[in-house]
């Protein structure tokens, strides 16, 4: 028996200002909001859980309208050794958008909009990444995140001078960090690092194709390959929003899921988080080039291990035109008590038949 009650006033407060189809400015393709990945936000979080995701690379445009200033717990440029970062490159802004983006009117919401981010810049003037700065960023995150550390490295390097990166990864592993990297976009076995360091705690993520059933043809594989996630996504960019593709955006999806699992139970270690991801992972079978088993995550099953999910439709005249609209609700409740936890109006079906994606939280 469903025990929750959602007061109709909550629903109407959530859609205040709706005036019909012209209200929607919902753009872009590859939206996580239109997939089961959006459900991850229903995983309950412990207060002050201390989970922080380090994002190293080109630097994040922190004042992007899709981000909240509270998302960022620090920033550091490992090239100049300054507590500021460049925003001359949009790559890590898109990566961060996949984790914390939250601009529903533009169709963007990341995996975990409340996640805490440590913004680390390793880009030199030429636009390349410095091996020394990459290694320093790995150590910086391990030393400066006092809680549980997840490091998202949506980058690859050819070579590793003096094993700087490898040694840094070994250090971060010893400090308990989860170390996630993008698998590469060549559609073959990659020869880059850190994906080819199987014994230092690194886990690589490749891309899923549009059906979500197979590896994307451009998603690379390696000995550290463990997970696959969407390859083509809509996210934040330096100037606004854009569609992007690559395992650079597959990796932060897994990082975001990991942050929610860890935020629910901060007493877990990194291996414990991986164990939960693995439990709800479905193997990608018969891959033509990978010799390593890797999995996509059944996000709905993962979320339903924490909460009960309900989908309901409410009919009402919400824009005062004497015609009935349909509101599609997505609600989570406590598995033991049935108490209402979180809810969203995902879509509105207007009286003229137009289906509008809004994804507004029920407050």
C-alpha positions as CSV (number, residue, x, y, z in Angstrom):
1,X,0.0,0.0,0.0
2,X,1.3,3.5,-0.9
3,X,1.4,5.5,2.3
4,X,2.6,8.9,0.9
5,X,0.4,11.9,0.4
6,X,1.5,14.8,-1.8
7,X,-0.6,17.9,-1.0
8,X,-2.0,19.3,-4.2
9,X,-0.8,22.8,-3.0
10,X,2.8,21.5,-3.3
11,X,2.2,20.6,-6.9
12,X,0.6,24.0,-7.7
13,X,3.4,25.9,-5.9
14,X,5.9,24.0,-8.0
15,X,4.4,25.0,-11.3
16,X,3.5,28.6,-10.5
17,X,4.0,30.7,-13.5
18,X,3.3,28.0,-16.1
19,X,1.5,29.6,-19.1
20,X,1.5,26.8,-21.6
21,X,3.8,25.5,-24.3
22,X,5.5,28.9,-25.0
23,X,6.8,28.7,-21.4
24,X,9.3,25.9,-22.4
25,X,12.8,26.7,-23.5
26,X,13.9,23.1,-23.4
27,X,16.7,22.5,-25.8
28,X,19.5,20.1,-26.7
29,X,19.9,16.4,-27.4
30,X,21.3,13.7,-25.2
31,X,19.7,15.0,-22.1
32,X,20.3,12.9,-18.9
33,X,16.9,14.2,-17.8
34,X,15.2,12.0,-20.5
35,X,16.9,8.8,-19.2
36,X,16.9,6.7,-16.1
37,X,20.1,8.4,-15.0
38,X,18.0,11.3,-13.8
39,X,16.6,9.0,-11.1
40,X,19.9,8.9,-9.2
41,X,19.0,12.2,-7.5
42,X,16.5,10.2,-5.4
43,X,19.3,8.4,-3.5
44,X,19.0,9.8,0.0
45,X,22.1,11.7,1.3
46,X,23.6,12.0,4.8
47,X,24.1,15.5,6.1
48,X,27.7,16.7,5.9
49,X,28.8,13.5,4.2
50,X,32.1,15.0,3.1
51,X,32.2,13.5,-0.4
52,X,34.1,15.8,-2.9
53,X,34.7,15.2,-6.6
54,X,38.0,16.6,-7.9
55,X,37.7,17.6,-11.5
56,X,41.1,18.1,-13.1
57,X,41.8,19.4,-16.6
58,X,41.3,22.7,-18.3
59,X,39.5,24.5,-15.4
60,X,35.8,25.1,-14.9
61,X,33.8,28.3,-15.5
62,X,32.4,28.4,-12.0
63,X,30.1,31.3,-12.6
64,X,28.1,29.5,-15.4
65,X,24.4,30.0,-14.8
66,X,23.9,26.2,-14.5
67,X,26.2,26.0,-11.4
68,X,25.7,27.1,-7.8
69,X,28.6,28.8,-6.1
70,X,28.0,26.4,-3.2
71,X,29.1,23.5,-5.5
72,X,32.7,24.6,-5.4
73,X,34.8,23.9,-2.3
74,X,38.1,25.1,-3.8
75,X,40.2,25.7,-6.9
76,X,43.8,25.5,-7.8
77,X,46.0,25.9,-10.8
78,X,48.8,23.3,-10.7
79,X,50.8,25.0,-13.4
80,X,51.0,28.5,-11.9
81,X,50.5,27.3,-8.3
82,X,47.7,29.9,-7.7
83,X,44.3,29.5,-6.1
84,X,42.6,30.5,-9.3
85,X,41.9,28.7,-12.6
86,X,41.7,29.5,-16.3
87,X,38.3,29.4,-18.1
88,X,39.8,29.6,-21.5
89,X,38.8,26.1,-22.4
90,X,35.2,24.7,-22.2
91,X,36.1,21.0,-21.7
92,X,35.9,20.8,-17.9
93,X,33.0,23.1,-17.8
94,X,31.1,20.5,-19.8
95,X,32.5,17.7,-17.6
96,X,31.3,19.6,-14.5
97,X,27.9,20.2,-16.1
98,X,27.4,16.5,-16.4
99,X,27.8,16.2,-12.6
100,X,26.4,19.4,-11.1
101,X,24.6,21.2,-14.0
102,X,21.2,22.4,-13.0
103,X,19.4,24.6,-15.5
104,X,16.1,22.9,-16.1
105,X,14.7,25.6,-18.4
106,X,17.5,24.6,-20.8
107,X,17.0,20.9,-20.3
108,X,20.2,20.4,-18.2
109,X,20.5,18.6,-15.0
110,X,23.5,16.6,-14.0
111,X,23.7,13.4,-12.1
112,X,24.2,15.1,-8.7
113,X,23.4,18.9,-8.7
114,X,24.3,19.1,-5.0
115,X,27.8,17.5,-5.4
116,X,30.9,19.3,-4.1
117,X,33.6,20.0,-6.7
118,X,37.3,20.7,-6.3
119,X,38.3,22.6,-9.5
120,X,41.9,21.7,-10.6
121,X,43.6,23.3,-13.7
122,X,46.5,21.4,-15.3
123,X,46.5,23.2,-18.7
124,X,49.6,24.9,-19.9
125,X,49.6,27.9,-22.2
126,X,49.7,25.8,-25.4
127,X,46.4,24.1,-24.4
128,X,48.1,20.8,-23.6
129,X,48.3,19.3,-20.2
130,X,51.5,19.0,-18.2
131,X,52.5,15.6,-16.8
132,X,53.9,17.3,-13.8
133,X,50.7,19.3,-13.3
134,X,48.5,16.2,-13.8
135,X,50.5,14.3,-11.2
136,X,50.4,17.3,-8.8
137,X,46.7,17.5,-9.2
138,X,46.2,13.9,-8.3
139,X,48.3,14.4,-5.1
140,X,46.6,17.8,-4.4
141,X,43.2,16.2,-4.4
142,X,44.3,13.3,-2.2
143,X,45.9,15.7,0.3
144,X,43.3,18.5,0.4
145,X,40.0,16.6,0.3
146,X,39.4,15.8,4.0
147,X,36.4,13.6,3.4
148,X,35.9,10.9,0.8
149,X,37.7,11.8,-2.4
150,X,36.6,11.0,-6.0
151,X,38.9,12.2,-8.8
152,X,37.4,12.6,-12.2
153,X,40.2,12.7,-14.8
154,X,38.5,13.2,-18.2
155,X,41.9,13.3,-19.9
156,X,44.5,11.0,-21.4
157,X,48.3,11.5,-21.8
158,X,50.7,9.9,-24.3
159,X,53.6,8.8,-22.1
160,X,54.3,9.6,-18.5
161,X,57.7,11.2,-17.9
162,X,59.5,9.6,-15.0
163,X,56.3,7.8,-14.0
164,X,55.0,11.0,-12.4
165,X,51.4,10.2,-13.0
166,X,51.7,6.5,-12.0
167,X,53.4,7.4,-8.8
168,X,50.8,10.0,-8.0
169,X,48.0,7.5,-8.6
170,X,49.6,5.0,-6.3
171,X,49.8,7.8,-3.6
172,X,46.1,8.7,-4.1
173,X,45.0,5.1,-3.9
174,X,46.9,4.7,-0.6
175,X,44.9,7.7,0.6
176,X,41.6,6.0,-0.3
177,X,40.6,8.0,-3.4
178,X,38.3,6.7,-6.1
179,X,40.3,7.3,-9.3
180,X,38.1,7.5,-12.5
181,X,39.3,8.3,-16.0
182,X,37.8,8.6,-19.5
183,X,38.6,5.6,-21.7
184,X,39.4,7.4,-24.9
185,X,37.6,8.1,-28.2
186,X,39.5,6.1,-30.8
187,X,37.4,3.0,-30.8
188,X,40.3,0.7,-30.1
189,X,42.6,-0.5,-27.4
190,X,44.2,2.6,-26.1
191,X,47.9,3.1,-25.4
192,X,47.5,6.2,-23.2
193,X,47.7,6.8,-19.5
194,X,46.3,6.6,-17.0
195,X,44.0,4.0,-18.6
196,X,46.9,1.6,-18.9
197,X,47.9,1.5,-15.3
198,X,45.9,-1.5,-14.0
199,X,47.5,-1.8,-10.6
200,X,47.2,1.7,-9.1
201,X,43.5,1.9,-8.5
202,X,42.5,3.6,-11.8
203,X,39.1,2.7,-13.3
204,X,38.3,3.8,-16.9
205,X,34.9,4.5,-18.3
206,X,34.0,4.0,-22.0
207,X,30.9,5.2,-23.9
208,X,27.6,3.6,-24.6
209,X,25.8,3.9,-28.0
210,X,22.4,5.6,-28.4
211,X,20.6,2.4,-27.6
212,X,22.5,2.0,-24.3
213,X,23.1,-1.6,-25.1
214,X,26.6,-1.7,-26.6
215,X,29.8,0.2,-26.5
216,X,29.9,3.3,-28.7
217,X,32.0,2.6,-31.8
218,X,34.4,5.4,-30.8
219,X,34.6,4.3,-27.1
220,X,38.1,2.9,-26.4
221,X,38.9,-0.1,-24.2
222,X,41.8,-0.9,-21.9
223,X,42.9,-3.2,-19.1
224,X,41.3,-0.8,-16.6
225,X,38.0,-0.7,-18.3
226,X,35.1,-1.3,-15.8
227,X,32.1,0.8,-16.7
228,X,30.2,2.3,-19.7
229,X,27.9,5.3,-19.7
230,X,26.3,7.6,-22.3
231,X,28.8,9.0,-24.9
232,X,26.7,11.8,-26.4
233,X,25.4,14.4,-24.0
234,X,23.9,17.9,-23.6
235,X,25.8,20.0,-21.1
236,X,27.1,23.4,-20.1
237,X,29.7,25.2,-22.3
238,X,31.9,28.2,-21.8
239,X,29.3,30.5,-23.5
240,X,26.0,28.7,-22.9
241,X,25.0,25.1,-23.5
242,X,26.1,22.6,-26.2
243,X,25.9,19.0,-27.3
244,X,29.2,17.1,-26.8
245,X,30.4,13.6,-27.3
246,X,33.1,11.5,-25.9
247,X,34.1,9.4,-22.9
248,X,35.1,12.6,-21.2
249,X,31.4,12.9,-20.4
250,X,30.8,9.2,-19.8
251,X,33.3,9.3,-16.9
252,X,31.6,12.1,-14.8
253,X,28.3,10.2,-15.0
254,X,30.0,7.3,-13.1
255,X,31.7,9.9,-10.8
256,X,28.3,11.4,-10.0
257,X,26.7,8.1,-9.3
258,X,29.6,7.2,-7.0
259,X,29.2,10.5,-5.2
260,X,25.6,9.7,-4.4
261,X,26.3,6.2,-3.3
262,X,29.1,7.5,-1.0
263,X,27.0,10.4,0.2
264,X,24.3,7.9,1.4
265,X,26.9,5.9,3.3
266,X,30.1,7.8,4.0
267,X,31.5,4.9,6.1
268,X,32.1,3.0,2.9
269,X,35.6,2.9,1.4
270,X,36.2,3.2,-2.4
271,X,36.0,-0.5,-2.9
272,X,32.6,-0.5,-1.1
273,X,31.3,2.0,-3.6
274,X,32.6,0.0,-6.5
275,X,31.0,-3.1,-5.1
276,X,27.6,-1.4,-5.2
277,X,28.1,-0.1,-8.7
278,X,29.1,-3.6,-9.7
279,X,26.1,-5.2,-8.0
280,X,23.8,-3.0,-10.2
281,X,26.0,-3.3,-13.3
282,X,24.9,-5.3,-16.4
283,X,27.7,-6.7,-18.4
284,X,28.1,-5.6,-22.0
285,X,28.4,-8.9,-23.7
286,X,30.2,-10.0,-26.9
287,X,32.2,-6.8,-27.3
288,X,34.3,-7.2,-30.5
289,X,37.6,-5.7,-29.1
290,X,37.5,-5.7,-25.3
291,X,39.0,-8.6,-23.4
292,X,38.0,-7.0,-20.1
293,X,34.4,-7.3,-18.7
294,X,32.7,-4.0,-18.3
295,X,29.2,-3.0,-17.2
296,X,26.5,-0.4,-17.7
297,X,24.7,0.6,-14.5
298,X,21.0,-0.2,-14.1
299,X,20.3,3.1,-12.4
300,X,16.6,2.4,-11.7
301,X,17.4,-0.8,-9.9
302,X,20.2,1.0,-8.0
303,X,17.9,3.8,-6.9
304,X,15.1,1.3,-6.0
305,X,17.5,-0.4,-3.6
306,X,17.3,2.8,-1.5
307,X,13.8,4.1,-2.0
308,X,10.5,3.2,-3.5
309,X,9.7,5.0,-6.8
310,X,6.2,6.0,-7.9
311,X,5.0,7.6,-11.1
312,X,1.6,9.3,-11.1
313,X,-0.5,11.5,-13.3
314,X,-2.5,14.4,-11.9
315,X,-5.2,16.2,-14.0
316,X,-5.9,19.9,-13.4
317,X,-6.5,23.2,-15.2
318,X,-3.2,24.8,-14.2
319,X,-3.1,27.7,-16.6
320,X,-6.7,28.9,-16.1
321,X,-7.9,28.3,-19.7
322,X,-10.8,26.0,-18.6
323,X,-9.1,23.0,-20.2
324,X,-7.4,20.1,-18.4
325,X,-3.7,19.6,-18.4
326,X,-1.9,16.4,-17.2
327,X,1.0,16.6,-14.8
328,X,3.4,13.6,-14.7
329,X,4.9,13.1,-11.3
330,X,7.9,11.1,-10.2
331,X,8.1,10.5,-6.5
332,X,10.3,8.7,-4.1
333,X,9.3,7.4,-0.6
334,X,11.0,5.7,2.3
335,X,11.0,2.0,1.9
336,X,10.1,1.3,5.5
337,X,7.7,4.2,6.5
338,X,6.3,5.2,3.1
339,X,7.2,8.8,4.0
340,X,7.5,11.2,1.0
341,X,11.1,12.0,0.3
342,X,11.4,13.8,-3.0
343,X,9.3,14.5,-6.0
344,X,9.4,16.1,-9.5
345,X,6.9,17.2,-12.1
346,X,8.7,15.7,-15.0
347,X,6.3,16.7,-17.9
348,X,3.1,18.5,-18.6
349,X,0.8,17.3,-21.3
350,X,-1.0,20.5,-22.4
351,X,-4.6,20.5,-23.5
352,X,-3.5,20.9,-27.1
353,X,-1.5,17.6,-26.9
354,X,1.9,19.3,-26.5
355,X,4.2,17.4,-24.1
356,X,6.5,19.8,-22.3
357,X,9.5,18.7,-20.3
358,X,9.9,20.8,-17.1
359,X,11.4,18.6,-14.3
360,X,10.5,20.9,-11.5
361,X,10.9,19.8,-8.0
362,X,7.8,19.5,-5.7
363,X,8.6,21.7,-2.7
